[in-house]
Amino acid sequence: MCYYITMALPGQAQLAALAPVAQRHAIALQPIKNASVRRHLAAGDQYLLTTTSFCDCATSLGDDRRGPSRKGDETLLCKIEKLMRKGWSQTKVDRWLAEKRKTRLRDERNYKEHLAASADDAERWLAGLREILSTGGAPWVALLLHWYDGGVDREIIQVKRVEAVRLAETTRATLTGLEEDVLYRFHGPAGRAGR
């Protein structure tokens, strides 16, 4: 269905105070309930949907792990052989190859454009995390990227692990390298990464 990014904050974080900060960085703070994720949070922690549009499929978070879809040359040669065995003429195969090349070039161009736009998205997230942590109301903030097949409240998410990350060491590359279904807990110098 779609990617969505969710956020966890400690119970003492004041959403009303954080709302203008989040809004400046295009981050929603919509409370949600998801039992499979709540198991990894302390009892009073807040769990939030950050999406301000329909979904987060265009996010740069985790981008480096997704990359463009590419087939190897061996796969292409095998496909051509199969088409020839099916009775395709060389002319028809050549047209098919030309169309495949156009599609691949378009996909690569679109991916490069996406990477350029994602740099801005990653910087927006990084600035947002820094400002949320610097408000003093939240010693840590956690992010989770997941591909949803159902609703954000009901989806059963197998959280692989909770990973503590020092915000001072976080870069754009850190964010574009996030792994799906890992709960990343970002903390500042005074914040503790634990529950």
Rosetta blueprint (number, residue, H / E / L):
1 M L
2 C E
3 Y E
4 Y E
5 I E
6 T E
7 M E
8 A E
9 L E
10 P L
11 G L
12 Q L
13 A L
14 Q L
15 L H
16 A H
17 A H
18 L H
19 A H
20 P H
21 V H
22 A H
23 Q H
24 R H
25 H L
26 A L
27 I L
28 A L
29 L L
30 Q E
31 P E
32 I L
33 K L
34 N L
35 A H
36 S H
37 V H
38 R H
39 R L
40 H L
41 L L
42 A L
43 A L
44 G L
45 D L
46 Q E
47 Y E
48 L E
49 L E
50 T L
51 T L
52 T L
53 S L
54 F L
55 C L
56 D L
57 C L
58 A L
59 T L
60 S L
61 L L
62 G L
63 D H
64 D H
65 R H
66 R H
67 G L
68 P L
69 S L
70 R L
71 K L
72 G L
73 D H
74 E H
75 T H
76 L H
77 L H
78 C H
79 K H
80 I H
81 E H
82 K H
83 L H
84 M H
85 R H
86 K L
87 G L
88 W L
89 S L
90 Q H
91 T H
92 K H
93 V H
94 D H
95 R H
96 W H
97 L H
98 A H
99 E H
100 K H
101 R H
102 K H
103 T H
104 R H
105 L H
106 R H
107 D H
108 E H
109 R H
110 N H
111 Y H
112 K H
113 E H
114 H H
115 L H
116 A H
117 A H
118 S H
119 A H
120 D H
121 D H
122 A H
123 E H
124 R H
125 W H
126 L H
127 A H
128 G H
129 L H
130 R H
131 E H
132 I H
133 L H
134 S H
135 T L
136 G L
137 G L
138 A L
139 P L
140 W E
141 V E
142 A E
143 L E
144 L E
145 L E
146 H E
147 W E
148 Y E
149 D L
150 G L
151 G L
152 V L
153 D L
154 R L
155 E L
156 I L
157 I L
158 Q L
159 V L
160 K L
161 R E
162 V E
163 E E
164 A E
165 V E
166 R E
167 L H
168 A H
169 E H
170 T L
171 T L
172 R H
173 A H
174 T H
175 L H
176 T H
177 G L
178 L L
179 E L
180 E L
181 D L
182 V E
183 L E
184 Y E
185 R E
186 F E
187 H E
188 G L
189 P L
190 A L
191 G L
192 R L
193 A L
194 G L
195 R L
